[in-house]
Amino acid sequence: MFMLDVQSAPRSQQLIPGKAQFFVELLLALLLSRLPYVSLPFHWLESYFHELSHAIAAVASGGIVSHIQLFPDGSGLCFSQGGWPVLIGFSGYTGAALWGALLFLMSCLRQGIRQSYLALGAVVLLTLLLWSRDVLSMAIMLSLAVLFLLPLKLTYSTLLRGSLRLVAMIVMLNALASPAVLLGLGQRGDAALLAKITLIPAVIWVMLWFAVGLGALYLCWRVVAKHSAQAKSVD
């Protein structure tokens, strides 16, 4: 939990966007996430967080991760043994949405925005060292590390915060859209795997992931709305 003292920050240096700015950035994120070529690194990022969440769930439930594989089309695979299959299967799309919300909250921190970028880049590089085995996956992870480390050249923290918010929104939007694709995959994908294990229909799992994605986005909106209300009370 973080606290924000809106009285100590002038409007030009506000840490959290206003309501109008939030929706403008959300629309921009939606546009960027749908543009050919431009959207590709962001699809890689959502896929990376998806597979990383599988890996974390596997390790947390007593399993072992062999490696993570990422593909140019934005798909990916996490190879693991042991662990709790239901938790591992459910964590992918859930984790991607929660990672997006975490990135948004990190952009709202009063201090440490540069450290946040460094930490995110370090996590990607650590994943590369631990669980990347093929050249293509290594190249994609290096590209994602650059996505976090290159903005550190920006002088103004406002630009750093805005860039991180935009990335966060794109990750959350992709996490919202991706589960719907599973409905057309038949016996493939996380939803089909969970349906086979639990006998709960795949569409229920897709609906749960969609609800988590909406919840993550709503959490970010609540932060914005609360800040706007506090700013008005100060005025």
Secondary structure, DSSP 8 states (H G I E B T S, - for coil): -----GGGS-GGG-SS--HHHHHHHHHHHHHHTTSTTTTHHHHHHHHHHHHHHHHHHHHHTT-EEEEEEE-TTS-EEEEEESS-HHHHHHHHHHHHHHHHHHHHHHHT-SS-HHHHHHHHHHHHHHHHHHHB-SHHHHHHHHHHHHHHHGGGG-S-HHHHHHHHHHHHHHHHHHHHHHHHHGGGSTT-SHHHHHHHHH---HHHHHHHHHHHHHHHHHHHHHHHHHHHHHHHHH-
